[in-house]
């Protein structure tokens, strides 16, 4: 995930950032929007890789959560094509939710505090 999902999802997240109600950063040129769209499409394709035989952790939760990530990534690609920052933000929220749901199910101690030294 560190070499596939994280970089491309971060590119989508970085396309719609607000600080104190003011948009900061984000795509400005046609090429910028194409990069956001390309990263969103790469995330959707990564979902296809996660659904290949032998990669699923199970046949229910894994599939549901991976398809949710793919749907959210395609939503982000459509938003980038429309050059709609709010829609990118909304799609980014859906991507984040799908990832969080998967992490909670399959890596329950991901954010646990470190164990005290003995």
N, C-alpha and C positions, 0 to 999 in steps of 0.2 A: 504494500500500500504506500510505503514511503516514496517509492520511485515511480509509481503510476498514478494513484488516486490523488495524493496530496498536491503534487505540483500543478496538475491541471485544475483541480478544484480551487486551489488558492488563486489561480488566474481569474477564475469566475468571481470569487469572493472580492478580490481586489478591484474589480470593475465597478463596484457599487459600495462605496464607503462614505458614511456621513459622520461628522463630528459636530456635536451640539446643533443638529438640525441643518448643517451646511454640508453639501456634497464636497468631498475632497478627492482629488485624483480621478481615476476612471478614464475610460476611452475618450479620445478627442477626435481622432482622425478615422477615416475609413479603414486604414490598416489596423488601427487599434481595435476597432470593432471586429474585424475579421479574425484577429488573434484571440479575442474573447470567444468568438463563435467556434474557432478551431479547437480551443481547449475544452469547451463544453462538449463538442462532438467526440474528442478523444476520451473524455470521461464516460460518455455513453458507450463507446467501444470497449472501454475497460470493463464495464458491466458485463458485456458479452463474454469477455475472457473469464470473468468470475463465475459465469454460469456454465462453462464448459464441463463436460464429464470429468469427474475425479477432483474437481476443485471445490464443490459445494460442501459445506459443513453438514448440511442435512437437506432434505427435499422440500421443506416448508418455509421456515423462517428465513433461511439464506436466500431462497429464491424471491420471496416477497420483498425483502429488504433491498436486494440487488436490483430488482425491477423498479422499485421506488427510486433508487439512485439514478437509474437509466432514464426514467421518465422525467425526473427533475433536471438532469443534464440536458435532455432534449428541449425542455422548457427554457433553459438558459440559452441554448443555441438559437431558438426562435426569438427570444428577447434581444439577443445580440444582433440578429438579422434585422430586427425592427428598430435597433438603436434605442432601446427603451431601458433606461437605467433603473427605474422602479421595478420593472419586470425582471431585470437581472437580479436585483436585491431579493425579490420574492422567490425566484428560482433558487438563489443561493441559500435562502432559508430552508427550502425543501431539500436541497442537497445536504445541508447540515443536519437536518432532522433524520434523514435516511441513514447517514453515517453514524449519528449518535445512537439510533435504535440498534444498529448492528453491533456497535461497540458494547452497548449495555448487555446485549444477549450473548455475544461471543467472546468478549474480553471484559468481564465484569469488574476486574480489579485494575483496569487501565489507569484510572485517576485516583487510586487509593493512595493514602499518605505512605511514605516510606516506613518500613519497620524500624523500630528503635534498635540501635547497635547493642550488641550483647557484651 
